[in-house]
Amino acid sequence: MEELGRVLRAEEKTAITAKVWKLVDALPQRDLIQISDARQWIGRVVELHGEQANWHAIRLNGFGGSEIGVLVRNQHGVRADHMASAHDIVLGKLMRKVPDETNEHMTRGHENEALHASKFYKKYGAHRDEAAFEALKAAQGKLPWMRYSPDEVAQIPSRMLAATRPFAEARPMSRWLADYKAPSKVEEGEEIHFQYGCQLAQGAILCEEQGIELHGLMLSQYDWAGWRLKDDVIVVNDELKQLVRNAGNWAWDCVMTNVVPPYVRTPILGACEGFVAKHSELATRMASAWALAKAADERAKELREELIKGLDGRALDGHKVVVPGAGALTANLKIDAEKLQATLSPEQMAMVTKKDGYDSAAMACHLKSLGVDVKQFRADKVDADKLAEHAQGFGIDLEAYMTEQHVFRIEKPLKEEMELYINTHFPLFVHQAQAETEAVDQFADEPVAQAARG
C-alpha cells in the first residue's frame, strides 16, 4: 500500500497512470465506460491511492469476496451492512464511482495482517500452505466475474479444532481457508455477519474449482482490547454457494448491460393489522413495564422529598444515615463556582481552588499546534474544605454558595426483590410455541438469512 501522506513525483504518477489505463482498456465492459468517466476515475484513484491504483483497476474486472455478500443481500431486497450497496458496486465497475479513500479501518487491517498471521500460526501451531494460497490467489473462476484475494490458507493440526479432531489420526494436518478481520471492537457473543459467510463461500467455490481440498473455513477477528484472536468456524452449504453464484451473475449482467440497480429501501410497514396481531402481547408487556417504571419513579421522587423533609433543614455535614432494610442517606456538596467567582477577588479564589482535570475545549483548540505543554490548560475546581476554612475571613455566607445533593443508595436485597417482581409480572421470555412460530415466520420473511444459517 502506498505510504500515506507521501506525494507522488510527476514521473511516478505518469507511470502508474499508464499501467492503469492498460488494465482499464482490457476490461470486458470497456465499451460501456465513458472516456470522461475513465479519465476522471483514473486521475482521482492515482491521486488518492498511488501504486494501489493498479489493484483497484484489477478489481474492476469482477466481484471479490468483500463485495459478494452485499450483492447477495441486495438481490433479495435486503440492505447490506455498513451502508454498502449493489448500486454503488456496479457504478464502480463502470468507473462512475471512485473507490473510497483509505480510512483507519482499512489501514489497520492492512498493516496488522502480518501480526495477525503470526498470532494465528502460534495459536494453532499452524503454517501457511503456500502452494494452495498462491493457486487460490491466481484462480480464474468458471464464472468470469468471480475473483478472490485470500488472507490465509493454513495447515492446522487436526487435533486443535473440534471440526477436524475426529480425523486427526488419519489426517494429522487439515487445510483451512481463513479470513482475517481487524474490527475496532469485537463482541464475544456477537453473531457472525452473513456477508462474511458469503465471502468465505466464494473462496470455497474457487478452491473446489481449482481442486484445492478444504477441511474448514474460519473467520479470525483480532480483539484489540483482549489482545487475542476471536476465531469462529464458518459452515457454508451448497445453498449459500448457489446464492453467491446467482448474485454475482445478476450483478455482472447489470455491469455488462450498463444497468445500475436501484438502492434497496427499507420496506414500509403499511397496514399494521398483522403487526398488531403478532406483537400485541409483547407490546402490552413492554408498555406495562414502562408505565410501572414511570409510576415507580414518580412515587420514589415524592417519597424522597418526604424523607429529606425529615431532616428539618439540618445539614448532614459529611455524615451517613443508615436506614436498616432500606439503605443509606448521604450528601454531595455542590458549589456554585460562577456565583462564588463573581463575589471573591482573584486572590481569594486562588486560595480556595485546586487543580482538577483539564479544560477540554482549550486543549482541543490548542492541540492543533504540536509540541505545546498541555499543563497550562489545567482547569481549577473549588476545594470545599478550603472554602469552608476561608469563608468567614472572606465575609461570605458559605451556604449561599454550597448546597447538598442528597444521594440514596438502595440495598442489594431490596433491588433483587424489585427485580424479581419485574421478572415475575413482566417476563422477557415468550411461550415456546410462540417462539417457534416467530422463528418460522422469520425464515419465511428472510430467505437470505435462512441460507446463511444453513
Contacts in CASP RR format, 6 or more apart in sequence:
PFRMAT RR
TARGET T0000
AUTHOR 0000-0000-0000
METHOD contacts of the structure
MODEL  1
MEELGRVLRAEEKTAITAKVWKLVDALPQRDLIQISDARQWIGRVVELHG
EQANWHAIRLNGFGGSEIGVLVRNQHGVRADHMASAHDIVLGKLMRKVPD
ETNEHMTRGHENEALHASKFYKKYGAHRDEAAFEALKAAQGKLPWMRYSP
DEVAQIPSRMLAATRPFAEARPMSRWLADYKAPSKVEEGEEIHFQYGCQL
AQGAILCEEQGIELHGLMLSQYDWAGWRLKDDVIVVNDELKQLVRNAGNW
AWDCVMTNVVPPYVRTPILGACEGFVAKHSELATRMASAWALAKAADERA
KELREELIKGLDGRALDGHKVVVPGAGALTANLKIDAEKLQATLSPEQMA
MVTKKDGYDSAAMACHLKSLGVDVKQFRADKVDADKLAEHAQGFGIDLEA
YMTEQHVFRIEKPLKEEMELYINTHFPLFVHQAQAETEAVDQFADEPVAQ
AARG
1 52 0 8 1.000
1 102 0 8 1.000
1 107 0 8 1.000
1 110 0 8 1.000
2 8 0 8 1.000
2 49 0 8 1.000
2 50 0 8 1.000
2 51 0 8 1.000
2 52 0 8 1.000
4 102 0 8 1.000
4 107 0 8 1.000
8 16 0 8 1.000
8 46 0 8 1.000
8 47 0 8 1.000
8 50 0 8 1.000
12 50 0 8 1.000
13 46 0 8 1.000
13 47 0 8 1.000
13 50 0 8 1.000
16 46 0 8 1.000
16 50 0 8 1.000
16 51 0 8 1.000
16 53 0 8 1.000
16 54 0 8 1.000
17 42 0 8 1.000
17 43 0 8 1.000
17 46 0 8 1.000
17 53 0 8 1.000
19 54 0 8 1.000
20 42 0 8 1.000
20 45 0 8 1.000
20 46 0 8 1.000
20 53 0 8 1.000
20 54 0 8 1.000
20 57 0 8 1.000
21 42 0 8 1.000
23 54 0 8 1.000
23 57 0 8 1.000
23 58 0 8 1.000
23 60 0 8 1.000
24 30 0 8 1.000
24 33 0 8 1.000
24 38 0 8 1.000
24 42 0 8 1.000
24 57 0 8 1.000
24 60 0 8 1.000
24 95 0 8 1.000
27 33 0 8 1.000
27 60 0 8 1.000
27 61 0 8 1.000
28 61 0 8 1.000
28 144 0 8 1.000
28 256 0 8 1.000
29 60 0 8 1.000
29 93 0 8 1.000
29 94 0 8 1.000
29 255 0 8 1.000
29 256 0 8 1.000
29 258 0 8 1.000
32 94 0 8 1.000
32 255 0 8 1.000
32 256 0 8 1.000
32 258 0 8 1.000
33 94 0 8 1.000
33 95 0 8 1.000
34 95 0 8 1.000
34 96 0 8 1.000
37 94 0 8 1.000
37 95 0 8 1.000
37 96 0 8 1.000
38 95 0 8 1.000
40 98 0 8 1.000
41 95 0 8 1.000
41 96 0 8 1.000
41 98 0 8 1.000
42 53 0 8 1.000
42 57 0 8 1.000
44 98 0 8 1.000
45 53 0 8 1.000
45 56 0 8 1.000
45 57 0 8 1.000
45 98 0 8 1.000
45 99 0 8 1.000
46 53 0 8 1.000
48 98 0 8 1.000
48 99 0 8 1.000
48 101 0 8 1.000
48 102 0 8 1.000
49 55 0 8 1.000
49 56 0 8 1.000
49 99 0 8 1.000
49 102 0 8 1.000
56 99 0 8 1.000
59 147 0 8 1.000
60 92 0 8 1.000
60 93 0 8 1.000
60 95 0 8 1.000
61 145 0 8 1.000
61 147 0 8 1.000
62 93 0 8 1.000
62 144 0 8 1.000
62 145 0 8 1.000
62 146 0 8 1.000
62 147 0 8 1.000
62 252 0 8 1.000
62 255 0 8 1.000
63 71 0 8 1.000
63 89 0 8 1.000
63 145 0 8 1.000
63 146 0 8 1.000
63 147 0 8 1.000
63 248 0 8 1.000
63 251 0 8 1.000
63 252 0 8 1.000
64 146 0 8 1.000
64 147 0 8 1.000
64 148 0 8 1.000
64 149 0 8 1.000
64 199 0 8 1.000
64 202 0 8 1.000
65 147 0 8 1.000
65 148 0 8 1.000
65 149 0 8 1.000
65 198 0 8 1.000
65 199 0 8 1.000
65 202 0 8 1.000
65 203 0 8 1.000
66 199 0 8 1.000
67 84 0 8 1.000
67 89 0 8 1.000
68 195 0 8 1.000
68 198 0 8 1.000
68 199 0 8 1.000
68 201 0 8 1.000
68 202 0 8 1.000
68 244 0 8 1.000
68 247 0 8 1.000
68 248 0 8 1.000
69 80 0 8 1.000
69 194 0 8 1.000
69 195 0 8 1.000
69 197 0 8 1.000
69 198 0 8 1.000
69 199 0 8 1.000
69 244 0 8 1.000
69 247 0 8 1.000
70 80 0 8 1.000
70 81 0 8 1.000
70 84 0 8 1.000
70 85 0 8 1.000
70 86 0 8 1.000
70 89 0 8 1.000
70 195 0 8 1.000
71 86 0 8 1.000
71 89 0 8 1.000
71 247 0 8 1.000
71 248 0 8 1.000
71 250 0 8 1.000
71 251 0 8 1.000
72 194 0 8 1.000
72 195 0 8 1.000
72 198 0 8 1.000
72 243 0 8 1.000
72 244 0 8 1.000
72 247 0 8 1.000
72 448 0 8 1.000
73 79 0 8 1.000
73 80 0 8 1.000
73 194 0 8 1.000
73 195 0 8 1.000
73 264 0 8 1.000
73 448 0 8 1.000
74 80 0 8 1.000
74 85 0 8 1.000
74 86 0 8 1.000
74 87 0 8 1.000
74 247 0 8 1.000
74 261 0 8 1.000
74 264 0 8 1.000
75 86 0 8 1.000
75 246 0 8 1.000
75 247 0 8 1.000
75 250 0 8 1.000
75 251 0 8 1.000
76 447 0 8 1.000
76 448 0 8 1.000
77 264 0 8 1.000
78 264 0 8 1.000
78 446 0 8 1.000
78 448 0 8 1.000
78 449 0 8 1.000
79 85 0 8 1.000
79 264 0 8 1.000
79 266 0 8 1.000
80 195 0 8 1.000
80 264 0 8 1.000
81 193 0 8 1.000
81 195 0 8 1.000
85 263 0 8 1.000
85 264 0 8 1.000
86 251 0 8 1.000
86 254 0 8 1.000
86 261 0 8 1.000
86 264 0 8 1.000
87 260 0 8 1.000
87 261 0 8 1.000
87 262 0 8 1.000
87 263 0 8 1.000
88 97 0 8 1.000
89 251 0 8 1.000
90 251 0 8 1.000
90 254 0 8 1.000
90 255 0 8 1.000
90 259 0 8 1.000
90 260 0 8 1.000
90 261 0 8 1.000
91 97 0 8 1.000
91 260 0 8 1.000
92 98 0 8 1.000
92 99 0 8 1.000
93 255 0 8 1.000
94 255 0 8 1.000
94 258 0 8 1.000
94 260 0 8 1.000
96 260 0 8 1.000
105 182 0 8 1.000
105 183 0 8 1.000
105 184 0 8 1.000
108 182 0 8 1.000
108 184 0 8 1.000
109 116 0 8 1.000
109 180 0 8 1.000
109 181 0 8 1.000
109 182 0 8 1.000
112 182 0 8 1.000
112 222 0 8 1.000
113 151 0 8 1.000
113 180 0 8 1.000
116 180 0 8 1.000
116 182 0 8 1.000
116 220 0 8 1.000
116 222 0 8 1.000
116 229 0 8 1.000
117 128 0 8 1.000
117 152 0 8 1.000
117 180 0 8 1.000
119 222 0 8 1.000
119 229 0 8 1.000
120 126 0 8 1.000
120 152 0 8 1.000
120 154 0 8 1.000
120 178 0 8 1.000
120 180 0 8 1.000
120 220 0 8 1.000
120 229 0 8 1.000
120 231 0 8 1.000
121 127 0 8 1.000
121 128 0 8 1.000
121 154 0 8 1.000
123 229 0 8 1.000
123 231 0 8 1.000
124 154 0 8 1.000
124 156 0 8 1.000
124 157 0 8 1.000
124 160 0 8 1.000
124 161 0 8 1.000
125 156 0 8 1.000
125 157 0 8 1.000
125 160 0 8 1.000
126 154 0 8 1.000
126 155 0 8 1.000
126 156 0 8 1.000
126 157 0 8 1.000
126 160 0 8 1.000
126 176 0 8 1.000
127 154 0 8 1.000
127 155 0 8 1.000
128 152 0 8 1.000
128 153 0 8 1.000
128 154 0 8 1.000
128 155 0 8 1.000
129 153 0 8 1.000
129 154 0 8 1.000
129 155 0 8 1.000
129 175 0 8 1.000
132 153 0 8 1.000
132 175 0 8 1.000
132 207 0 8 1.000
132 212 0 8 1.000
133 150 0 8 1.000
133 152 0 8 1.000
133 153 0 8 1.000
135 210 0 8 1.000
135 212 0 8 1.000
136 148 0 8 1.000
136 150 0 8 1.000
136 153 0 8 1.000
136 177 0 8 1.000
136 203 0 8 1.000
136 206 0 8 1.000
136 207 0 8 1.000
136 210 0 8 1.000
136 212 0 8 1.000
137 148 0 8 1.000
137 149 0 8 1.000
137 150 0 8 1.000
139 147 0 8 1.000
139 148 0 8 1.000
139 206 0 8 1.000
139 209 0 8 1.000
139 210 0 8 1.000
141 147 0 8 1.000
141 206 0 8 1.000
141 209 0 8 1.000
142 209 0 8 1.000
143 245 0 8 1.000
143 248 0 8 1.000
143 249 0 8 1.000
143 252 0 8 1.000
144 252 0 8 1.000
145 248 0 8 1.000
145 249 0 8 1.000
145 251 0 8 1.000
145 252 0 8 1.000
145 255 0 8 1.000
146 202 0 8 1.000
146 205 0 8 1.000
146 206 0 8 1.000
146 248 0 8 1.000
148 202 0 8 1.000
148 203 0 8 1.000
148 206 0 8 1.000
150 177 0 8 1.000
150 203 0 8 1.000
151 178 0 8 1.000
151 179 0 8 1.000
151 180 0 8 1.000
152 176 0 8 1.000
152 177 0 8 1.000
152 178 0 8 1.000
152 179 0 8 1.000
152 180 0 8 1.000
152 220 0 8 1.000
153 175 0 8 1.000
153 176 0 8 1.000
153 177 0 8 1.000
153 178 0 8 1.000
153 212 0 8 1.000
154 175 0 8 1.000
154 176 0 8 1.000
154 178 0 8 1.000
155 173 0 8 1.000
155 174 0 8 1.000
155 175 0 8 1.000
155 176 0 8 1.000
156 164 0 8 1.000
156 173 0 8 1.000
156 174 0 8 1.000
156 175 0 8 1.000
156 176 0 8 1.000
157 168 0 8 1.000
157 172 0 8 1.000
157 173 0 8 1.000
157 174 0 8 1.000
158 164 0 8 1.000
158 165 0 8 1.000
158 167 0 8 1.000
158 168 0 8 1.000
158 171 0 8 1.000
158 172 0 8 1.000
158 173 0 8 1.000
158 174 0 8 1.000
158 215 0 8 1.000
159 165 0 8 1.000
159 168 0 8 1.000
159 172 0 8 1.000
161 174 0 8 1.000
161 233 0 8 1.000
163 215 0 8 1.000
163 216 0 8 1.000
163 233 0 8 1.000
164 171 0 8 1.000
164 174 0 8 1.000
164 215 0 8 1.000
164 216 0 8 1.000
167 174 0 8 1.000
167 215 0 8 1.000
171 215 0 8 1.000
174 215 0 8 1.000
174 216 0 8 1.000
175 212 0 8 1.000
175 213 0 8 1.000
175 214 0 8 1.000
175 215 0 8 1.000
175 216 0 8 1.000
176 214 0 8 1.000
176 215 0 8 1.000
176 216 0 8 1.000
176 217 0 8 1.000
176 218 0 8 1.000
177 200 0 8 1.000
177 203 0 8 1.000
177 204 0 8 1.000
177 207 0 8 1.000
177 214 0 8 1.000
177 216 0 8 1.000
177 217 0 8 1.000
177 218 0 8 1.000
178 217 0 8 1.000
178 218 0 8 1.000
178 219 0 8 1.000
178 220 0 8 1.000
179 196 0 8 1.000
179 199 0 8 1.000
179 200 0 8 1.000
179 218 0 8 1.000
179 219 0 8 1.000
179 220 0 8 1.000
180 220 0 8 1.000
180 222 0 8 1.000
181 196 0 8 1.000
181 219 0 8 1.000
181 220 0 8 1.000
181 221 0 8 1.000
181 222 0 8 1.000
182 221 0 8 1.000
182 222 0 8 1.000
182 224 0 8 1.000
183 221 0 8 1.000
183 222 0 8 1.000
184 224 0 8 1.000
185 224 0 8 1.000
185 225 0 8 1.000
186 221 0 8 1.000
186 222 0 8 1.000
186 223 0 8 1.000
186 224 0 8 1.000
186 225 0 8 1.000
186 230 0 8 1.000
188 230 0 8 1.000
192 219 0 8 1.000
192 232 0 8 1.000
192 234 0 8 1.000
194 448 0 8 1.000
194 449 0 8 1.000
194 452 0 8 1.000
196 219 0 8 1.000
196 234 0 8 1.000
197 217 0 8 1.000
197 219 0 8 1.000
197 234 0 8 1.000
197 236 0 8 1.000
197 240 0 8 1.000
197 452 0 8 1.000
198 240 0 8 1.000
198 243 0 8 1.000
198 244 0 8 1.000
198 452 0 8 1.000
200 217 0 8 1.000
200 219 0 8 1.000
200 234 0 8 1.000
200 236 0 8 1.000
201 236 0 8 1.000
201 240 0 8 1.000
201 241 0 8 1.000
201 244 0 8 1.000
202 244 0 8 1.000
204 214 0 8 1.000
204 217 0 8 1.000
204 236 0 8 1.000
204 241 0 8 1.000
205 241 0 8 1.000
205 244 0 8 1.000
205 245 0 8 1.000
207 213 0 8 1.000
207 214 0 8 1.000
216 233 0 8 1.000
217 233 0 8 1.000
217 234 0 8 1.000
217 235 0 8 1.000
217 236 0 8 1.000
218 231 0 8 1.000
218 232 0 8 1.000
218 233 0 8 1.000
218 234 0 8 1.000
219 231 0 8 1.000
219 232 0 8 1.000
219 234 0 8 1.000
220 229 0 8 1.000
220 230 0 8 1.000
220 231 0 8 1.000
221 229 0 8 1.000
221 230 0 8 1.000
221 231 0 8 1.000
221 232 0 8 1.000
222 229 0 8 1.000
223 229 0 8 1.000
223 230 0 8 1.000
235 454 0 8 1.000
237 451 0 8 1.000
237 454 0 8 1.000
239 451 0 8 1.000
239 454 0 8 1.000
240 451 0 8 1.000
240 452 0 8 1.000
240 454 0 8 1.000
243 448 0 8 1.000
243 451 0 8 1.000
251 261 0 8 1.000
253 259 0 8 1.000
254 260 0 8 1.000
254 261 0 8 1.000
269 275 0 8 1.000
276 283 0 8 1.000
278 438 0 8 1.000
278 441 0 8 1.000
281 430 0 8 1.000
282 430 0 8 1.000
285 426 0 8 1.000
285 427 0 8 1.000
288 425 0 8 1.000
288 426 0 8 1.000
289 422 0 8 1.000
289 426 0 8 1.000
292 422 0 8 1.000
292 426 0 8 1.000
304 406 0 8 1.000
304 408 0 8 1.000
307 329 0 8 1.000
307 408 0 8 1.000
308 406 0 8 1.000
315 331 0 8 1.000
315 404 0 8 1.000
316 329 0 8 1.000
316 330 0 8 1.000
316 331 0 8 1.000
316 404 0 8 1.000
316 406 0 8 1.000
318 330 0 8 1.000
318 331 0 8 1.000
319 330 0 8 1.000
320 328 0 8 1.000
320 329 0 8 1.000
320 330 0 8 1.000
321 328 0 8 1.000
321 329 0 8 1.000
321 330 0 8 1.000
322 328 0 8 1.000
323 329 0 8 1.000
325 411 0 8 1.000
325 413 0 8 1.000
325 414 0 8 1.000
326 410 0 8 1.000
326 411 0 8 1.000
326 414 0 8 1.000
327 408 0 8 1.000
327 409 0 8 1.000
327 410 0 8 1.000
327 411 0 8 1.000
327 414 0 8 1.000
328 408 0 8 1.000
328 409 0 8 1.000
329 406 0 8 1.000
329 407 0 8 1.000
329 408 0 8 1.000
330 406 0 8 1.000
330 407 0 8 1.000
330 409 0 8 1.000
331 404 0 8 1.000
331 405 0 8 1.000
331 406 0 8 1.000
331 407 0 8 1.000
332 404 0 8 1.000
332 405 0 8 1.000
332 407 0 8 1.000
333 384 0 8 1.000
333 402 0 8 1.000
333 403 0 8 1.000
333 404 0 8 1.000
333 405 0 8 1.000
334 402 0 8 1.000
334 403 0 8 1.000
334 404 0 8 1.000
334 405 0 8 1.000
335 382 0 8 1.000
335 384 0 8 1.000
335 387 0 8 1.000
335 401 0 8 1.000
335 402 0 8 1.000
336 401 0 8 1.000
336 402 0 8 1.000
336 403 0 8 1.000
337 381 0 8 1.000
337 382 0 8 1.000
339 400 0 8 1.000
339 401 0 8 1.000
340 349 0 8 1.000
340 382 0 8 1.000
340 387 0 8 1.000
340 396 0 8 1.000
340 401 0 8 1.000
341 349 0 8 1.000
343 394 0 8 1.000
343 396 0 8 1.000
343 401 0 8 1.000
344 352 0 8 1.000
344 394 0 8 1.000
344 396 0 8 1.000
348 390 0 8 1.000
348 394 0 8 1.000
349 380 0 8 1.000
351 386 0 8 1.000
351 390 0 8 1.000
352 382 0 8 1.000
352 383 0 8 1.000
352 386 0 8 1.000
352 387 0 8 1.000
352 390 0 8 1.000
353 380 0 8 1.000
353 381 0 8 1.000
353 382 0 8 1.000
353 383 0 8 1.000
353 386 0 8 1.000
354 380 0 8 1.000
354 381 0 8 1.000
354 382 0 8 1.000
354 383 0 8 1.000
354 386 0 8 1.000
355 378 0 8 1.000
355 379 0 8 1.000
355 380 0 8 1.000
355 381 0 8 1.000
356 378 0 8 1.000
356 379 0 8 1.000
356 380 0 8 1.000
356 381 0 8 1.000
357 378 0 8 1.000
357 379 0 8 1.000
357 381 0 8 1.000
358 374 0 8 1.000
358 377 0 8 1.000
358 378 0 8 1.000
358 379 0 8 1.000
359 377 0 8 1.000
359 378 0 8 1.000
359 379 0 8 1.000
362 377 0 8 1.000
363 374 0 8 1.000
363 377 0 8 1.000
366 372 0 8 1.000
366 374 0 8 1.000
366 377 0 8 1.000
367 374 0 8 1.000
384 402 0 8 1.000
387 398 0 8 1.000
387 401 0 8 1.000
387 402 0 8 1.000
388 398 0 8 1.000
391 397 0 8 1.000
391 398 0 8 1.000
430 438 0 8 1.000
442 449 0 8 1.000
443 449 0 8 1.000
443 450 0 8 1.000
END
